[in-house]
């Protein structure tokens, strides 16, 4: 429900102007209003011309209870607890009557107020485990003199923080707000994070490009008190544990469809119009089918198309919409990409290598003309095994029936490539499978001194801790868990939140409802993979109940822009020149020819990441 900022310190070192600057950078997340409250350590409010130890700020996107009663930051009855919250607490109504019965007084219809009273009644961890939602919040407990930061289970909503040398802490929904505080040294770079951007396309786990700024992990909360912080994990869902046996595919499909139907029902609750993104793929089509049924087909869908047929999913989305009887709005983008590309890249505050940020930005812009909340199909690939490289990894390193499921005729070059990966072992080989640029490009991209300081596997090291937690599971489950913990929040969910909130649009992901994820984590291999070796067997089974299979049974097509094809001719020449003259250490100026060649191959990833780096160069 907007953007959040705040600070806390052991002495009054924070001005009104600092918090206001931080808050104002997030106006796009909350254009409907702003709120701010500041105190001294003795809990006394301070004037605008005074310094404060504690401050909370909020930019409001009105979705539930747009009245003044729903404004934030908000407090409980005696103002002993204050909160600023971004996101949605879908099942808040389940607890309101119980809390009122225990004497709690509500002043609004807002879901955020329920968090305050649950915390007051049950404490932090029991509150978090009761919440079905996507959220990031900062909570100040006056009595305990504690600041608490918390983030939802899947990591749909972002939350960044920095602890400063004097023990004070600042936090915000986006990196740009922390930079606006003036307390961050922009020159102090996390070199491993920079390596991750070019290896993976994103900064992973807690890292950001700025050494002082950290990302709170999904399903974690942070407690600050007297200059010290502690971080805790409140939920986990290892895949491949306690797997169901002897349950039929239809039985599993019935249960999952019921879960998804309820996940969609609670995500349709809003005081503003709700629609959905529709790509024509399995995940968004399934969400569309169940949402159409729940709303009596009174829901609108939004689709982006490209003039380049190789990248255009719009015709498939249109057929799904017609089959479901829902209205579909479509926009074809071509030269629009170049007009808005720099703005899109800069929105991410650090180079972000996923070029699907481009169509996501455009579909959000299109949808915001009519709606304020959009349902998406995000999460299906991770939870239900939809990525092609997962199949390749099981074929290489798996054993037994799982490996046999993916055996197919291969060319000699494919045999050689897979043999090399198998010999390398899972960790090194899987890293090679995920790496977005060849190793020889890494040597051309970075200066030799950088390469000597940063070992080859450093970019992947942070992620292997998750893998270790599921070593006893089957190969497919291990990869699903790793993707759910890393790729999903750090790449896809970050992409969607940033692109949508740039247009003041809130996206909700029914497939990431924690009940759905917990269900998916227990599925047997046969419910994930079809007899022909295709992923998302269970989702395909449910979707076939609502849409003719010929409308969605086709090769997987990524939701990306044809950026590499656009970076040709005069534009490529201009980008090469800008890279040579503007880029700074530890990146090499002469990498320009590799990223933006006048002719010959590059890649969507390399061209977009290079462009994003140039667009954000003043922050590097």
Phi, psi and omega in degrees: 000038174134216180228145183236147175216162176181167176212156174210141182211171180269353175213158187286087183243010187243127182267164175300319182297325179297310180295324179295318178298315179300313183296319185291338176292345184253021181302325180297331178283336183210083184276357188270358179159170180218149177216153182205143173217142185222144180224164164272172181298336179274013176074009177274132178298153180241157178281169183296337182264009181249158175273153184225156172275322187237137176209139175234138178227157184210138168251127192263126165248107189283113178236316173245127178052081181284004181286173178300332180296336180267006182290151178234160357299147180233162184231169170282189189298319185258013177060030177269350178222132180233150182216145165233125192225138173247138175117206185214136177252093193293321185262028183299330182292340178295338187248346187298312182298318178300316182291321176297324177294337178267007174099002179284138183254124179258140179248358183216177171258013189279140179294329182298324181298329179295328177299316180303312185285327173296317178298317180297324185274319191241351185087176191290304187296320179291333174291311183299320181286344174276343188274121168259110184178183171239126187199156167216128181218156171243127184234128178253118177263106186297316184295316181276349184054048180237139167258131180241129172247138181216150183226149184294167188300313185274342182086032178291324180255134185275156175204121182243152179210164174215127172263127187267165185304330181276006179094347179290163184222139174237150180216159181192164177288333183222155181301321185301328180290323176292322177297325181292344179292338184080001183264356183259132175279105183293341182277344180276103185259142170274104186293328176295322178296320177297318177297321179297322181302319183272341177273319187247332185102357183202161171275136192253148174063232183279345189284150163226174180296334182267124187301328183278341186260131179237154178258128174289130183290153173303150178060027178235157170225153181240137176241125175251132175206125177053041175086000179245146179238151171225145184236137187225148176261128183250355181202147173208161183212074180298131178281151175082010177256139178053049183290140179291140174235152174062030171250134183287159179298321180293323177296314178296321180296320179299314182293317180293320179298321178295319178297314181295323178299319179287323177300321178288319180304312184286337178277351175273352181285117180191157176266014181225165180296140180239136176225203180206154172274139181225115179259342185095355175281177185297314188293306181292329178292322178293316176299318179298317182297315181286327177290321177298318178295319182291329184257006184066035180068013180264061177216143183258145180241158187225135187221142175249137176236165178235151176291336177280112186299332181295339183247001191264111176262357186303318179300324178292318178297320180297320179294321177296314181299317179298317180298323181275347181074033178245157181282137180237131177253130186233139174228130177263128181246144179215270180290344177304326182302312183294326181294323186251359190301315182296319178299319179296312182298318183290338182298336185273354172071348174207156181304128183235119194270005182269106183290349175290355170301330183293301178295330178295321177297317182289320179291328176293318178299317179296313184294325185294347176294335184239330190230167177244342180230135178232134172275144180232168177261016182298142177108342184294321182294320180287312186286331187237019171064071183249354185274136180297324182291337174297317179297319180296319181295318179294323178297326183278310189251347184289180179217168175062212185296328181299315181294319181297332182297339185247010178289133180205162177299138181230154175284162178304322180293323177294319177300315181296315180299313182290326177296318178297319179294320181296318179295324181295338184090165189297311186298306181293319182292318180294323176299320177295324179295324182274336187300131187276339176232148178298154180300326180296330176290324179300321179291330178279336186276319186254150176293151182304323181295323177295316181296326178289326181283334187239109183295160189301321185266007184298324183296335183260347190300320184299334188274341186286344176300323177292319181301321182298333183286347181233031182300331182279351182278169177290166187300315182298317180296322178300315181291321178300316180297316179299317179293319180297326183274339187235291185301318183298302182287325188277335180248286192294314182288325176296317178303311185292315181297315182294314182293320182285317181288343171299336179249017180058042178242130179262127178256139180235140190240094181300327181290350177255008168308132187297334177292323178292317180296316179298323176295312182298326183295341183258003184290141173286163182303322183295339177272349180265320189242132178288161177303335178273004176086027178251147184282173175059044182304314184292319178296321177298320181298316180290316182298325180296344175285342187241335185225138176304131184304330181295346179277343182230349179277091180207166179302145180297135180232122182289154180268077184228160176268148178285057188295319182300324179286333179283332182276062180230172174061226184297324181295316178299318179298317179296318180293321177299316181294317179298318180298315182296325186265337187252335188288149184237163177305144009266009174282149184264129177302326184281005172285354183303319183293330179286320185280321185231066185291149176290331174204164181092177189280146161223214177210158175306315183298309183297316182293318181289317181295322175297317178296316180298321178297317177297319183295332182251017190302327181293344178264358183270000000 
